[in-house]
């Protein structure tokens, strides 16, 4: 984490997050470190579909057709966050942390992570085979930080 903050600081980059299943853990992880104020711009916890629609301006039809935990929703989250935040790097996370809520097609542990920098965007589909909600959230945060670090 310290190396990521140093890297962002050195490159004069600002980062923002739109989190769902991690409930603010990503923002909390970065802001727990000294120097975060130089790089951290904005964190939104858009946990409900309503928040995704109202705050992130996700088209309702995306959620109705693909669900909140989908490549399409994650992409819309990161794209719309970039318009709101004006940060250099924008990150979105949506998934199913469990222990309930999973289905055969979308099991507990399914997490989509989106990262947008300029006109380059990646969406990664992850499956964390962990038994515990907090461990899934932590794994999603760690994977996100790893992806951001390699993306910049």
N, C-alpha and C positions, 0 to 999 in steps of 0.2 A: 504493500500500500504506500509506504513512504517513497519507494522508487517511482511509483506511478505519479504521485503528487510532484515529485522533483521533475519528472519528465514533462508533465503538463506545464509546470512553472517555467521550465527552461524554454519550452516551445511557445510560451505565452498563450496557452489554450484554456478555454473555459469549458466546463462539462456540466450537463444537466441530466436529470433522470425522471422517467415516468415509470413508477413501480405499481404493480398489482399484487401478485402473490408474495412478494418479499416485504410488503407493508412498511417500507421506509428503512429497512435494514441496510440497503445499499447506501442511502444518503447518510445514515447513522455511522456506517463504517468509514466513509470518507471524512465526515466532519469530526470524527473522534481523533483525527490526526492533526498535528500542528502543521500549519501551512495550507490547510484546506481552503481557507478564505480567499487565497490567491487564485484558486482554480475552480471552486465549486460555485455554480451560479444558481441553480434552481432544482428543487425536488418536489415532484407531485406524486401523491399516493392516490391513484385512481383505481380504487379497489372494486367499486361497484360498476356495473354496466352503465348506470346512470351517470356516474362521474366521468367515465370514458367518453360518453356521448356529450355531456354538458361542458366539461372542462377541456378535454382534448379534442372535442369536435369530431369524434369518430362517427362516421355515418352509421346510423342504426341498422341499415341493411347489411353491413359487414358483420356485425354481431349476430344478427338474425340468421344470416346465411352460413357463416363459418364458426361462430361462437367467439367468446372473448379470449379463449385460449386457442389461438390459431396463428399461423404465419401471417395471414391477411390483417388481423387485428394488431399484431405486434408491429407490422410494417406501418400501418396507419398511425399507431401510437408514436413511433419514433419520428415519422415525417411531420406530424402535427405538433409534436413537442418542439421540433427544430424551428417551427414558425413562431411559437410562443416564446421560447427561451432566448433565441438569438445566440446560443452558445455555439462554440466551434464543434463540440462533440456532444451528441445526444444519444441517450440510452433508454431503451424500453424493456420491461420484463413483464411477461404475463404467463401464468401457469397454474398448476394444481398442486398445492403443497400438502393436501390431505389433512387428516387421515381419510376423510370422506370426500366425495365429489368426483371421483374418477369413474371412467367407463372403460369398456373394452377398447374403443377407438382413442380415447383420451384418458390414459391411466394416471393415477396419482404419481407425481414425479415428472410429468411432462411440463417443460418450461421452454418458452421461446424468448430469446434475447435478441434485441435489435440494436444496432449501433450505426449512427449516421455521422459522417464527417464530410462536410462540403457536399459534393454530389455523389459520394460513394456510400453505399448502404449495404450492410450485411444483416441477415436474419439467421440465427442458428437455432435449430431444434435440438433440445437436450432431453435426455431421460435419466433422471437421478433415481436409481433403485435403492432408496433409503426408506427405512420404516417410520421415520419420525418427521413431523412437520417442520420443526426447527432445523433439523439436519438438511432437509430439502431446501429450505430457504437459504441456509448458510452455503450450501453447495452452489446454489444459483448465484448468490452474490460473489463467491470466489471465482466461479466460471466467468461471470460478467467482467470482473476486474482483470482477469487473465486475458480475455478477448480484447478489452479496451487497450490494455498494455501492448498487445501485439498489433493492434489496428493502427495505433499512432506511432 
